[in-house]
Amino acid sequence: MTDILQEVAALFDRSGEPVEGFDMGQVEAEAEAIMSFTGRPYCLVRAWSIIEVDVSEDYKVSLATDGLSPYVLYASDVVLHSGGKRRPGDWVRSTFQRSFTQGFLFKTKNTTYLLMGPGLRKKASVEAILAIVS
């Protein structure tokens, strides 16, 4: 098995640093998402991982200039997408992180993800992340 294939497979297993997300139900999660970031799409997810992407220092600087950090979200269970872009049960891979607050709100340039229940922190290469396509 190639190194990239092994790395991608590791992204889908349930190993990693355990992290707790939002610990209430879907109704409370949706209310929290609405109150936290009004006027932008939100997505409630379960079975999630925050992945630190291994990028060069120059790329980190470039991301920081744009107000971003080298982290992406992968979730294998979309609960709800406010704009209907994703359906319940779909999976999602986000773009780079703009902010991460309250231990469960992962914000990208366009979407706020509310991380429900337990999740993981992992690390991966850019190549492995790009292998996960929608």
URGIJO-V308130 format. One record per residue. N is the residue number from 1. SS is DSSP state (h for helix, s for strand, l for the rest). PHI is phi as a letter, one per 40 degrees, with the letter a starting at -180 (999 if undefined). Layout:
[[N | SS | PHI] [N | SS | PHI]]
This chain:
[[1 | l | 999] [2 | l | c] [3 | h | d] [4 | h | c] [5 | h | c] [6 | h | c] [7 | h | c] [8 | h | c] [9 | h | d] [10 | h | c] [11 | h | c] [12 | h | c] [13 | l | c] [14 | l | c] [15 | l | c] [16 | l | i] [17 | s | c] [18 | s | c] [19 | s | b] [20 | s | c] [21 | l | b] [22 | s | c] [23 | l | b] [24 | l | b] [25 | l | c] [26 | h | c] [27 | h | c] [28 | h | c] [29 | h | c] [30 | h | c] [31 | h | c] [32 | h | c] [33 | h | c] [34 | h | c] [35 | h | c] [36 | h | c] [37 | l | a] [38 | l | c] [39 | l | g] [40 | l | b] [41 | s | c] [42 | s | b] [43 | s | b] [44 | s | c] [45 | s | b] [46 | s | b] [47 | s | f] [48 | s | b] [49 | s | b] [50 | s | c] [51 | s | b] [52 | s | c] [53 | s | c] [54 | s | c] [55 | l | b] [56 | l | c] [57 | h | c] [58 | h | c] [59 | h | c] [60 | h | d] [61 | h | c] [62 | h | c] [63 | h | c] [64 | h | c] [65 | h | d] [66 | l | c] [67 | l | g] [68 | l | b] [69 | s | b] [70 | l | c] [71 | s | b] [72 | s | b] [73 | s | b] [74 | s | b] [75 | s | b] [76 | s | c] [77 | s | a] [78 | s | c] [79 | s | c] [80 | s | a] [81 | s | b] [82 | l | c] [83 | l | c] [84 | l | g] [85 | l | c] [86 | l | b] [87 | l | b] [88 | l | d] [89 | l | g] [90 | l | c] [91 | l | b] [92 | s | a] [93 | s | b] [94 | l | c] [95 | l | c] [96 | l | c] [97 | s | c] [98 | s | c] [99 | s | a] [100 | s | b] [101 | s | b] [102 | l | f] [103 | l | g] [104 | l | a] [105 | s | b] [106 | s | b] [107 | s | b] [108 | s | b] [109 | l | d] [110 | l | b] [111 | s | b] [112 | s | b] [113 | s | b] [114 | s | b] [115 | s | c] [116 | s | c] [117 | l | g] [118 | s | c] [119 | s | a] [120 | s | b] [121 | s | b] [122 | s | a] [123 | s | b] [124 | s | a] [125 | s | c] [126 | h | d] [127 | h | c] [128 | h | c] [129 | h | c] [130 | h | c] [131 | h | c] [132 | l | c] [133 | l | b] [134 | l | c]]
